[in-house]
Amino acid sequence: MGGKCAICKYVGFPSTYDLHHYDPRTKGYSISQRVAKFEKLLPELEKCVLLCCRCHREVHEGLHPEYLTFDSTEAFGWEYFDLPNDLSFEEEAEVNEVVNQVAES
């Protein structure tokens, strides 16, 4: 996958890299949690780009929209949700936690 971050070109330890799905809606499974022959992983890898952990988080924050095939800033940001104005602090915190979990997956 190039051996370096596709965005910042960082080269480092393998543990600093993430495989980012261009479109998280097409993610079949987490590659890092699966043991399989390369031929079986290849279709899932083809949906991904190699990013350093920092750039991966920046992509999900909307800083590199070219690395997504849909508008993740709308899908994962507050503007996507039509939240009522009368949410309690606890309810809003719970919604925020779910949004962050989705964005990180």
Biopython code that builds the backbone (N, CA, C, O; Angstrom):
import numpy as np
from Bio.PDB.StructureBuilder import StructureBuilder

atoms = [
    (1, "MET", "N", (0.820, -1.196, 0.000)),
    (1, "MET", "CA", (0.000, 0.000, 0.000)),
    (1, "MET", "C", (0.863, 1.259, 0.000)),
    (1, "MET", "O", (0.419, 2.331, 0.412)),
    (2, "GLY", "N", (2.082, 1.115, -0.460)),
    (2, "GLY", "CA", (2.950, 2.266, -0.613)),
    (2, "GLY", "C", (4.001, 2.433, 0.468)),
    (2, "GLY", "O", (5.008, 3.103, 0.242)),
    (3, "GLY", "N", (3.792, 1.836, 1.644)),
    (3, "GLY", "CA", (4.781, 1.904, 2.706)),
    (3, "GLY", "C", (4.907, 3.250, 3.388)),
    (3, "GLY", "O", (5.832, 3.465, 4.172)),
    (4, "LYS", "N", (3.979, 4.168, 3.098)),
    (4, "LYS", "CA", (4.004, 5.489, 3.736)),
    (4, "LYS", "C", (2.599, 6.066, 3.718)),
    (4, "LYS", "O", (1.740, 5.624, 2.954)),
    (5, "CYS", "N", (2.375, 7.061, 4.569)),
    (5, "CYS", "CA", (1.074, 7.717, 4.639)),
    (5, "CYS", "C", (0.776, 8.390, 3.293)),
    (5, "CYS", "O", (1.611, 9.117, 2.754)),
    (6, "ALA", "N", (-0.393, 8.143, 2.775)),
    (6, "ALA", "CA", (-0.783, 8.712, 1.483)),
    (6, "ALA", "C", (-0.918, 10.231, 1.530)),
    (6, "ALA", "O", (-0.848, 10.885, 0.490)),
    (7, "ILE", "N", (-1.108, 10.799, 2.708)),
    (7, "ILE", "CA", (-1.291, 12.243, 2.813)),
    (7, "ILE", "C", (0.016, 12.958, 3.128)),
    (7, "ILE", "O", (0.467, 13.792, 2.343)),
    (8, "CYS", "N", (0.632, 12.642, 4.270)),
    (8, "CYS", "CA", (1.821, 13.395, 4.706)),
    (8, "CYS", "C", (3.134, 12.717, 4.338)),
    (8, "CYS", "O", (4.207, 13.279, 4.556)),
    (9, "LYS", "N", (3.052, 11.503, 3.776)),
    (9, "LYS", "CA", (4.216, 10.731, 3.328)),
    (9, "LYS", "C", (5.094, 10.231, 4.485)),
    (9, "LYS", "O", (6.246, 9.854, 4.268)),
    (10, "TYR", "N", (4.555, 10.226, 5.712)),
    (10, "TYR", "CA", (5.285, 9.729, 6.875)),
    (10, "TYR", "C", (5.673, 8.272, 6.659)),
    (10, "TYR", "O", (4.876, 7.467, 6.180)),
    (11, "VAL", "N", (6.918, 7.948, 7.022)),
    (11, "VAL", "CA", (7.416, 6.570, 6.998)),
    (11, "VAL", "C", (7.863, 6.247, 8.412)),
    (11, "VAL", "O", (8.693, 6.958, 8.979)),
    (12, "GLY", "N", (7.322, 5.188, 8.985)),
    (12, "GLY", "CA", (7.673, 4.852, 10.362)),
    (12, "GLY", "C", (7.329, 3.413, 10.696)),
    (12, "GLY", "O", (7.256, 2.544, 9.827)),
    (13, "PHE", "N", (7.120, 3.194, 11.981)),
    (13, "PHE", "CA", (6.808, 1.858, 12.458)),
    (13, "PHE", "C", (5.441, 1.415, 11.943)),
    (13, "PHE", "O", (4.527, 2.233, 11.837)),
    (14, "PRO", "N", (5.294, 0.135, 11.622)),
    (14, "PRO", "CA", (4.008, -0.360, 11.108)),
    (14, "PRO", "C", (2.821, -0.055, 12.026)),
    (14, "PRO", "O", (1.703, 0.136, 11.547)),
    (15, "SER", "N", (3.054, -0.009, 13.333)),
    (15, "SER", "CA", (1.942, 0.238, 14.255)),
    (15, "SER", "C", (1.403, 1.666, 14.180)),
    (15, "SER", "O", (0.354, 1.954, 14.757)),
    (16, "THR", "N", (2.092, 2.554, 13.488)),
    (16, "THR", "CA", (1.608, 3.936, 13.371)),
    (16, "THR", "C", (0.637, 4.122, 12.214)),
    (16, "THR", "O", (0.084, 5.208, 12.041)),
    (17, "TYR", "N", (0.424, 3.092, 11.431)),
    (17, "TYR", "CA", (-0.441, 3.196, 10.256)),
    (17, "TYR", "C", (-1.839, 2.654, 10.523)),
    (17, "TYR", "O", (-2.037, 1.741, 11.324)),
    (18, "ASP", "N", (-2.801, 3.249, 9.822)),
    (18, "ASP", "CA", (-4.182, 2.781, 9.817)),
    (18, "ASP", "C", (-4.582, 2.536, 8.368)),
    (18, "ASP", "O", (-4.100, 3.204, 7.453)),
    (19, "LEU", "N", (-5.458, 1.584, 8.178)),
    (19, "LEU", "CA", (-6.067, 1.388, 6.870)),
    (19, "LEU", "C", (-7.412, 2.099, 6.906)),
    (19, "LEU", "O", (-8.310, 1.728, 7.662)),
    (20, "HIS", "N", (-7.532, 3.118, 6.081)),
    (20, "HIS", "CA", (-8.749, 3.929, 6.065)),
    (20, "HIS", "C", (-9.628, 3.523, 4.891)),
    (20, "HIS", "O", (-9.172, 3.496, 3.747)),
    (21, "HIS", "N", (-10.881, 3.209, 5.172)),
    (21, "HIS", "CA", (-11.852, 2.929, 4.122)),
    (21, "HIS", "C", (-12.319, 4.260, 3.525)),
    (21, "HIS", "O", (-12.773, 5.146, 4.250)),
    (22, "TYR", "N", (-12.207, 4.393, 2.215)),
    (22, "TYR", "CA", (-12.668, 5.613, 1.547)),
    (22, "TYR", "C", (-14.136, 5.880, 1.873)),
    (22, "TYR", "O", (-14.533, 7.023, 2.097)),
    (23, "ASP", "N", (-14.921, 4.834, 1.896)),
    (23, "ASP", "CA", (-16.347, 4.950, 2.212)),
    (23, "ASP", "C", (-16.648, 3.958, 3.323)),
    (23, "ASP", "O", (-16.785, 2.766, 3.050)),
    (24, "PRO", "N", (-16.756, 4.413, 4.572)),
    (24, "PRO", "CA", (-16.968, 3.497, 5.690)),
    (24, "PRO", "C", (-18.241, 2.665, 5.569)),
    (24, "PRO", "O", (-18.376, 1.635, 6.229)),
    (25, "ARG", "N", (-19.163, 3.101, 4.738)),
    (25, "ARG", "CA", (-20.398, 2.329, 4.548)),
    (25, "ARG", "C", (-20.138, 1.021, 3.821)),
    (25, "ARG", "O", (-20.958, 0.106, 3.893)),
    (26, "THR", "N", (-19.000, 0.912, 3.112)),
    (26, "THR", "CA", (-18.682, -0.317, 2.369)),
    (26, "THR", "C", (-17.781, -1.258, 3.153)),
    (26, "THR", "O", (-17.415, -2.324, 2.659)),
    (27, "LYS", "N", (-17.420, -0.870, 4.370)),
    (27, "LYS", "CA", (-16.496, -1.663, 5.184)),
    (27, "LYS", "C", (-17.128, -3.010, 5.534)),
    (27, "LYS", "O", (-18.167, -3.075, 6.190)),
    (28, "GLY", "N", (-16.477, -4.075, 5.084)),
    (28, "GLY", "CA", (-16.976, -5.408, 5.375)),
    (28, "GLY", "C", (-16.533, -5.897, 6.744)),
    (28, "GLY", "O", (-17.278, -6.586, 7.441)),
    (29, "TYR", "N", (-15.315, -5.534, 7.121)),
    (29, "TYR", "CA", (-14.753, -5.934, 8.410)),
    (29, "TYR", "C", (-13.477, -5.149, 8.647)),
    (29, "TYR", "O", (-12.949, -4.507, 7.740)),
    (30, "SER", "N", (-12.985, -5.208, 9.891)),
    (30, "SER", "CA", (-11.713, -4.565, 10.234)),
    (30, "SER", "C", (-10.583, -5.512, 9.864)),
    (30, "SER", "O", (-10.476, -6.608, 10.414)),
    (31, "ILE", "N", (-9.757, -5.094, 8.948)),
    (31, "ILE", "CA", (-8.672, -5.938, 8.459)),
    (31, "ILE", "C", (-7.737, -6.335, 9.588)),
    (31, "ILE", "O", (-7.263, -7.471, 9.627)),
    (32, "SER", "N", (-7.465, -5.418, 10.504)),
    (32, "SER", "CA", (-6.532, -5.697, 11.593)),
    (32, "SER", "C", (-7.059, -6.750, 12.566)),
    (32, "SER", "O", (-6.284, -7.297, 13.349)),
    (33, "GLN", "N", (-8.343, -7.041, 12.534)),
    (33, "GLN", "CA", (-8.926, -8.018, 13.438)),
    (33, "GLN", "C", (-9.228, -9.333, 12.738)),
    (33, "GLN", "O", (-10.017, -10.137, 13.235)),
    (34, "ARG", "N", (-8.611, -9.554, 11.599)),
    (34, "ARG", "CA", (-8.909, -10.749, 10.828)),
    (34, "ARG", "C", (-7.615, -11.421, 10.393)),
    (34, "ARG", "O", (-6.700, -10.768, 9.892)),
    (35, "VAL", "N", (-7.550, -12.699, 10.586)),
    (35, "VAL", "CA", (-6.405, -13.473, 10.115)),
    (35, "VAL", "C", (-6.878, -14.262, 8.894)),
    (35, "VAL", "O", (-7.783, -15.091, 8.982)),
    (36, "ALA", "N", (-6.252, -13.988, 7.772)),
    (36, "ALA", "CA", (-6.654, -14.644, 6.538)),
    (36, "ALA", "C", (-5.521, -14.555, 5.530)),
    (36, "ALA", "O", (-4.586, -13.772, 5.700)),
    (37, "LYS", "N", (-5.610, -15.350, 4.496)),
    (37, "LYS", "CA", (-4.640, -15.266, 3.410)),
    (37, "LYS", "C", (-4.803, -13.922, 2.701)),
    (37, "LYS", "O", (-5.888, -13.342, 2.663)),
    (38, "PHE", "N", (-3.692, -13.448, 2.145)),
    (38, "PHE", "CA", (-3.692, -12.152, 1.452)),
    (38, "PHE", "C", (-4.769, -12.088, 0.384)),
    (38, "PHE", "O", (-5.416, -11.053, 0.226)),
    (39, "GLU", "N", (-4.972, -13.167, -0.347)),
    (39, "GLU", "CA", (-5.964, -13.182, -1.423)),
    (39, "GLU", "C", (-7.368, -12.914, -0.898)),
    (39, "GLU", "O", (-8.187, -12.319, -1.598)),
    (40, "LYS", "N", (-7.654, -13.346, 0.322)),
    (40, "LYS", "CA", (-8.980, -13.113, 0.901)),
    (40, "LYS", "C", (-9.112, -11.688, 1.431)),
    (40, "LYS", "O", (-10.208, -11.130, 1.464)),
    (41, "LEU", "N", (-7.978, -11.097, 1.849)),
    (41, "LEU", "CA", (-7.999, -9.726, 2.358)),
    (41, "LEU", "C", (-8.003, -8.684, 1.242)),
    (41, "LEU", "O", (-8.469, -7.563, 1.443)),
    (42, "LEU", "N", (-7.492, -9.044, 0.085)),
    (42, "LEU", "CA", (-7.311, -8.091, -1.009)),
    (42, "LEU", "C", (-8.570, -7.302, -1.374)),
    (42, "LEU", "O", (-8.477, -6.087, -1.549)),
    (43, "PRO", "N", (-9.741, -7.932, -1.498)),
    (43, "PRO", "CA", (-10.933, -7.126, -1.836)),
    (43, "PRO", "C", (-11.220, -6.031, -0.803)),
    (43, "PRO", "O", (-11.668, -4.944, -1.166)),
    (44, "GLU", "N", (-10.969, -6.308, 0.464)),
    (44, "GLU", "CA", (-11.197, -5.288, 1.494)),
    (44, "GLU", "C", (-10.099, -4.230, 1.446)),
    (44, "GLU", "O", (-10.377, -3.045, 1.630)),
    (45, "LEU", "N", (-8.863, -4.640, 1.202)),
    (45, "LEU", "CA", (-7.750, -3.693, 1.099)),
    (45, "LEU", "C", (-7.943, -2.717, -0.052)),
    (45, "LEU", "O", (-7.529, -1.562, 0.038)),
    (46, "GLU", "N", (-8.560, -3.166, -1.118)),
    (46, "GLU", "CA", (-8.782, -2.300, -2.277)),
    (46, "GLU", "C", (-9.755, -1.170, -1.982)),
    (46, "GLU", "O", (-9.847, -0.223, -2.763)),
    (47, "LYS", "N", (-10.481, -1.248, -0.878)),
    (47, "LYS", "CA", (-11.387, -0.181, -0.461)),
    (47, "LYS", "C", (-10.683, 0.828, 0.442)),
    (47, "LYS", "O", (-11.300, 1.779, 0.921)),
    (48, "CYS", "N", (-9.374, 0.613, 0.671)),
    (48, "CYS", "CA", (-8.652, 1.386, 1.685)),
    (48, "CYS", "C", (-7.472, 2.159, 1.123)),
    (48, "CYS", "O", (-7.030, 1.945, -0.006)),
    (49, "VAL", "N", (-6.976, 3.075, 1.966)),
    (49, "VAL", "CA", (-5.743, 3.798, 1.711)),
    (49, "VAL", "C", (-4.942, 3.739, 3.003)),
    (49, "VAL", "O", (-5.518, 3.739, 4.091)),
    (50, "LEU", "N", (-3.611, 3.689, 2.893)),
    (50, "LEU", "CA", (-2.738, 3.648, 4.059)),
    (50, "LEU", "C", (-2.500, 5.065, 4.563)),
    (50, "LEU", "O", (-2.016, 5.918, 3.818)),
    (51, "LEU", "N", (-2.837, 5.319, 5.823)),
    (51, "LEU", "CA", (-2.654, 6.630, 6.441)),
    (51, "LEU", "C", (-1.941, 6.474, 7.779)),
    (51, "LEU", "O", (-2.080, 5.449, 8.447)),
    (52, "CYS", "N", (-1.180, 7.492, 8.166)),
    (52, "CYS", "CA", (-0.644, 7.490, 9.527)),
    (52, "CYS", "C", (-1.817, 7.778, 10.465)),
    (52, "CYS", "O", (-2.856, 8.285, 10.042)),
    (53, "CYS", "N", (-1.635, 7.449, 11.738)),
    (53, "CYS", "CA", (-2.747, 7.610, 12.681)),
    (53, "CYS", "C", (-3.222, 9.063, 12.769)),
    (53, "CYS", "O", (-4.417, 9.313, 12.927)),
    (54, "ARG", "N", (-2.308, 10.008, 12.669)),
    (54, "ARG", "CA", (-2.692, 11.423, 12.756)),
    (54, "ARG", "C", (-3.555, 11.838, 11.560)),
    (54, "ARG", "O", (-4.626, 12.422, 11.726)),
    (55, "CYS", "N", (-3.079, 11.532, 10.371)),
    (55, "CYS", "CA", (-3.848, 11.903, 9.178)),
    (55, "CYS", "C", (-5.190, 11.188, 9.140)),
    (55, "CYS", "O", (-6.174, 11.757, 8.669)),
    (56, "HIS", "N", (-5.250, 9.957, 9.626)),
    (56, "HIS", "CA", (-6.511, 9.227, 9.657)),
    (56, "HIS", "C", (-7.542, 9.965, 10.505)),
    (56, "HIS", "O", (-8.704, 10.081, 10.115)),
    (57, "ARG", "N", (-7.121, 10.458, 11.653)),
    (57, "ARG", "CA", (-8.041, 11.217, 12.501)),
    (57, "ARG", "C", (-8.438, 12.534, 11.840)),
    (57, "ARG", "O", (-9.583, 12.972, 11.956)),
    (58, "GLU", "N", (-7.491, 13.162, 11.149)),
    (58, "GLU", "CA", (-7.797, 14.402, 10.445)),
    (58, "GLU", "C", (-8.816, 14.170, 9.330)),
    (58, "GLU", "O", (-9.681, 15.016, 9.100)),
    (59, "VAL", "N", (-8.725, 13.039, 8.637)),
    (59, "VAL", "CA", (-9.698, 12.717, 7.595)),
    (59, "VAL", "C", (-11.090, 12.657, 8.207)),
    (59, "VAL", "O", (-12.037, 13.210, 7.647)),
    (60, "HIS", "N", (-11.223, 11.997, 9.342)),
    (60, "HIS", "CA", (-12.539, 11.868, 9.972)),
    (60, "HIS", "C", (-13.025, 13.168, 10.606)),
    (60, "HIS", "O", (-14.196, 13.281, 10.971)),
    (61, "GLU", "N", (-12.147, 14.134, 10.736)),
    (61, "GLU", "CA", (-12.554, 15.463, 11.204)),
    (61, "GLU", "C", (-12.888, 16.376, 10.024)),
    (61, "GLU", "O", (-13.276, 17.528, 10.218)),
    (62, "GLY", "N", (-12.738, 15.860, 8.802)),
    (62, "GLY", "CA", (-13.094, 16.629, 7.620)),
    (62, "GLY", "C", (-11.976, 17.448, 7.012)),
    (62, "GLY", "O", (-12.237, 18.272, 6.136)),
    (63, "LEU", "N", (-10.721, 17.249, 7.449)),
    (63, "LEU", "CA", (-9.609, 18.060, 6.944)),
    (63, "LEU", "C", (-9.082, 17.595, 5.588)),
    (63, "LEU", "O", (-8.406, 18.362, 4.901)),
    (64, "HIS", "N", (-9.371, 16.379, 5.194)),
    (64, "HIS", "CA", (-8.902, 15.843, 3.910)),
    (64, "HIS", "C", (-10.087, 15.181, 3.187)),
    (64, "HIS", "O", (-10.119, 13.956, 3.063)),
    (65, "PRO", "N", (-11.046, 15.963, 2.714)),
    (65, "PRO", "CA", (-12.265, 15.384, 2.137)),
    (65, "PRO", "C", (-12.028, 14.526, 0.902)),
    (65, "PRO", "O", (-12.876, 13.710, 0.541)),
    (66, "GLU", "N", (-10.892, 14.701, 0.256)),
    (66, "GLU", "CA", (-10.618, 13.895, -0.940)),
    (66, "GLU", "C", (-10.393, 12.422, -0.610)),
    (66, "GLU", "O", (-10.353, 11.592, -1.518)),
    (67, "TYR", "N", (-10.248, 12.085, 0.658)),
    (67, "TYR", "CA", (-10.049, 10.698, 1.066)),
    (67, "TYR", "C", (-11.341, 10.039, 1.521)),
    (67, "TYR", "O", (-11.319, 9.007, 2.192)),
    (68, "LEU", "N", (-12.462, 10.638, 1.152)),
    (68, "LEU", "CA", (-13.766, 10.049, 1.431)),
    (68, "LEU", "C", (-14.609, 10.127, 0.173)),
    (68, "LEU", "O", (-14.531, 11.099, -0.578)),
    (69, "THR", "N", (-15.417, 9.101, -0.056)),
    (69, "THR", "CA", (-16.271, 9.111, -1.244)),
    (69, "THR", "C", (-17.658, 9.640, -0.939)),
    (69, "THR", "O", (-18.522, 9.654, -1.815)),
    (70, "PHE", "N", (-17.883, 10.075, 0.292)),
    (70, "PHE", "CA", (-19.116, 10.763, 0.641)),
    (70, "PHE", "C", (-18.749, 11.817, 1.674)),
    (70, "PHE", "O", (-17.634, 11.813, 2.196)),
    (71, "ASP", "N", (-19.666, 12.710, 1.971)),
    (71, "ASP", "CA", (-19.356, 13.837, 2.843)),
    (71, "ASP", "C", (-19.385, 13.406, 4.301)),
    (71, "ASP", "O", (-20.430, 13.469, 4.948)),
    (72, "SER", "N", (-18.249, 12.970, 4.816)),
    (72, "SER", "CA", (-18.190, 12.494, 6.193)),
    (72, "SER", "C", (-18.363, 13.616, 7.190)),
    (72, "SER", "O", (-18.786, 13.365, 8.318)),
    (73, "THR", "N", (-18.051, 14.845, 6.817)),
    (73, "THR", "CA", (-18.238, 15.940, 7.756)),
    (73, "THR", "C", (-19.725, 16.122, 8.045)),
    (73, "THR", "O", (-20.107, 16.512, 9.149)),
    (74, "GLU", "N", (-20.561, 15.839, 7.048)),
    (74, "GLU", "CA", (-21.997, 15.876, 7.304)),
    (74, "GLU", "C", (-22.449, 14.600, 7.992)),
    (74, "GLU", "O", (-23.290, 14.639, 8.890)),
    (75, "ALA", "N", (-21.895, 13.468, 7.576)),
    (75, "ALA", "CA", (-22.334, 12.202, 8.152)),
    (75, "ALA", "C", (-21.914, 12.043, 9.594)),
    (75, "ALA", "O", (-22.619, 11.402, 10.373)),
    (76, "PHE", "N", (-20.772, 12.615, 9.971)),
    (76, "PHE", "CA", (-20.276, 12.438, 11.322)),
    (76, "PHE", "C", (-20.334, 13.708, 12.149)),
    (76, "PHE", "O", (-20.122, 13.664, 13.360)),
    (77, "GLY", "N", (-20.617, 14.836, 11.521)),
    (77, "GLY", "CA", (-20.631, 16.100, 12.247)),
    (77, "GLY", "C", (-22.020, 16.429, 12.769)),
    (77, "GLY", "O", (-23.006, 15.798, 12.387)),
    (78, "TRP", "N", (-22.084, 17.408, 13.634)),
    (78, "TRP", "CA", (-23.364, 17.780, 14.243)),
    (78, "TRP", "C", (-24.374, 18.258, 13.221)),
    (78, "TRP", "O", (-25.575, 18.061, 13.407)),
    (79, "GLU", "N", (-23.911, 18.888, 12.132)),
    (79, "GLU", "CA", (-24.852, 19.401, 11.161)),
    (79, "GLU", "C", (-25.668, 18.305, 10.487)),
    (79, "GLU", "O", (-26.716, 18.593, 9.908)),
    (80, "TYR", "N", (-25.218, 17.071, 10.547)),
    (80, "TYR", "CA", (-25.946, 15.957, 9.962)),
    (80, "TYR", "C", (-27.178, 15.612, 10.803)),
    (80, "TYR", "O", (-28.185, 15.145, 10.270)),
    (81, "PHE", "N", (-27.097, 15.837, 12.086)),
    (81, "PHE", "CA", (-28.166, 15.454, 12.992)),
    (81, "PHE", "C", (-29.089, 16.627, 13.254)),
    (81, "PHE", "O", (-28.638, 17.738, 13.533)),
    (82, "ASP", "N", (-30.360, 16.377, 13.165)),
    (82, "ASP", "CA", (-31.351, 17.394, 13.494)),
    (82, "ASP", "C", (-31.716, 17.202, 14.959)),
    (82, "ASP", "O", (-32.773, 16.658, 15.282)),
    (83, "LEU", "N", (-30.828, 17.655, 15.845)),
    (83, "LEU", "CA", (-31.018, 17.458, 17.272)),
    (83, "LEU", "C", (-31.968, 18.499, 17.836)),
    (83, "LEU", "O", (-31.901, 19.672, 17.470)),
    (84, "PRO", "N", (-32.849, 18.071, 18.723)),
    (84, "PRO", "CA", (-33.708, 19.053, 19.378)),
    (84, "PRO", "C", (-32.884, 19.965, 20.273)),
    (84, "PRO", "O", (-31.846, 19.560, 20.794)),
    (85, "ASN", "N", (-33.343, 21.184, 20.448)),
    (85, "ASN", "CA", (-32.615, 22.156, 21.265)),
    (85, "ASN", "C", (-32.740, 21.895, 22.755)),
    (85, "ASN", "O", (-32.003, 22.485, 23.545)),
    (86, "ASP", "N", (-33.654, 21.028, 23.155)),
    (86, "ASP", "CA", (-33.896, 20.825, 24.579)),
    (86, "ASP", "C", (-33.230, 19.563, 25.138)),
    (86, "ASP", "O", (-33.680, 19.029, 26.152)),
    (87, "LEU", "N", (-32.158, 19.078, 24.487)),
    (87, "LEU", "CA", (-31.441, 17.918, 25.013)),
    (87, "LEU", "C", (-30.729, 18.296, 26.306)),
    (87, "LEU", "O", (-30.183, 19.391, 26.440)),
    (88, "SER", "N", (-30.749, 17.369, 27.247)),
    (88, "SER", "CA", (-29.988, 17.591, 28.474)),
    (88, "SER", "C", (-28.510, 17.409, 28.161)),
    (88, "SER", "O", (-28.146, 16.869, 27.116)),
    (89, "PHE", "N", (-27.671, 17.862, 29.068)),
    (89, "PHE", "CA", (-26.230, 17.697, 28.902)),
    (89, "PHE", "C", (-25.877, 16.221, 28.749)),
    (89, "PHE", "O", (-25.042, 15.866, 27.916)),
    (90, "GLU", "N", (-26.506, 15.359, 29.546)),
    (90, "GLU", "CA", (-26.238, 13.918, 29.499)),
    (90, "GLU", "C", (-26.665, 13.322, 28.161)),
    (90, "GLU", "O", (-25.952, 12.493, 27.595)),
    (91, "GLU", "N", (-27.825, 13.739, 27.653)),
    (91, "GLU", "CA", (-28.297, 13.226, 26.369)),
    (91, "GLU", "C", (-27.386, 13.670, 25.230)),
    (91, "GLU", "O", (-27.071, 12.887, 24.334)),
    (92, "GLU", "N", (-26.971, 14.913, 25.272)),
    (92, "GLU", "CA", (-26.070, 15.422, 24.242)),
    (92, "GLU", "C", (-24.727, 14.702, 24.296)),
    (92, "GLU", "O", (-24.149, 14.397, 23.252)),
    (93, "ALA", "N", (-24.222, 14.428, 25.499)),
    (93, "ALA", "CA", (-22.960, 13.703, 25.662)),
    (93, "ALA", "C", (-23.086, 12.287, 25.108)),
    (93, "ALA", "O", (-22.145, 11.775, 24.503)),
    (94, "GLU", "N", (-24.229, 11.656, 25.308)),
    (94, "GLU", "CA", (-24.449, 10.302, 24.798)),
    (94, "GLU", "C", (-24.465, 10.294, 23.268)),
    (94, "GLU", "O", (-23.869, 9.414, 22.648)),
    (95, "VAL", "N", (-25.135, 11.258, 22.665)),
    (95, "VAL", "CA", (-25.154, 11.370, 21.201)),
    (95, "VAL", "C", (-23.736, 11.594, 20.691)),
    (95, "VAL", "O", (-23.329, 10.974, 19.709)),
    (96, "ASN", "N", (-22.979, 12.473, 21.346)),
    (96, "ASN", "CA", (-21.607, 12.759, 20.943)),
    (96, "ASN", "C", (-20.747, 11.498, 21.015)),
    (96, "ASN", "O", (-19.916, 11.270, 20.136)),
    (97, "GLU", "N", (-20.934, 10.688, 22.037)),
    (97, "GLU", "CA", (-20.164, 9.447, 22.180)),
    (97, "GLU", "C", (-20.454, 8.490, 21.020)),
    (97, "GLU", "O", (-19.535, 7.880, 20.475)),
    (98, "VAL", "N", (-21.715, 8.359, 20.648)),
    (98, "VAL", "CA", (-22.085, 7.480, 19.535)),
    (98, "VAL", "C", (-21.490, 7.996, 18.230)),
    (98, "VAL", "O", (-20.971, 7.211, 17.436)),
    (99, "VAL", "N", (-21.558, 9.295, 18.000)),
    (99, "VAL", "CA", (-20.998, 9.893, 16.778)),
    (99, "VAL", "C", (-19.503, 9.615, 16.709)),
    (99, "VAL", "O", (-18.992, 9.259, 15.647)),
    (100, "ASN", "N", (-18.796, 9.772, 17.819)),
    (100, "ASN", "CA", (-17.351, 9.518, 17.835)),
    (100, "ASN", "C", (-17.037, 8.056, 17.571)),
    (100, "ASN", "O", (-16.055, 7.755, 16.891)),
    (101, "GLN", "N", (-17.838, 7.146, 18.086)),
    (101, "GLN", "CA", (-17.617, 5.722, 17.835)),
    (101, "GLN", "C", (-17.796, 5.397, 16.366)),
    (101, "GLN", "O", (-17.020, 4.626, 15.801)),
    (102, "VAL", "N", (-18.809, 5.974, 15.744)),
    (102, "VAL", "CA", (-19.055, 5.747, 14.318)),
    (102, "VAL", "C", (-17.914, 6.327, 13.496)),
    (102, "VAL", "O", (-17.451, 5.697, 12.545)),
    (103, "ALA", "N", (-17.460, 7.513, 13.851)),
    (103, "ALA", "CA", (-16.403, 8.173, 13.099)),
    (103, "ALA", "C", (-15.100, 7.405, 13.185)),
    (103, "ALA", "O", (-14.329, 7.396, 12.226)),
    (104, "GLU", "N", (-14.837, 6.761, 14.311)),
    (104, "GLU", "CA", (-13.587, 6.015, 14.484)),
    (104, "GLU", "C", (-13.629, 4.635, 13.863)),
    (104, "GLU", "O", (-12.581, 4.028, 13.645)),
    (105, "SER", "N", (-14.804, 4.130, 13.575)),
    (105, "SER", "CA", (-14.881, 2.779, 13.006)),
    (105, "SER", "C", (-14.691, 2.773, 11.511)),
    (105, "SER", "O", (-14.730, 1.712, 10.888)),
]
sb = StructureBuilder()
sb.init_structure("model")
sb.init_model(0)
sb.init_chain("A")
sb.init_seg("    ")
for serial, (resi, resn, name, xyz) in enumerate(atoms, 1):
    if name == "N":
        sb.init_residue(resn, " ", resi, " ")
    sb.init_atom(name, np.array(xyz, "f"), 0.0, 1.0, " ", f" {name:<3s}", serial, name[0])
structure = sb.get_structure()
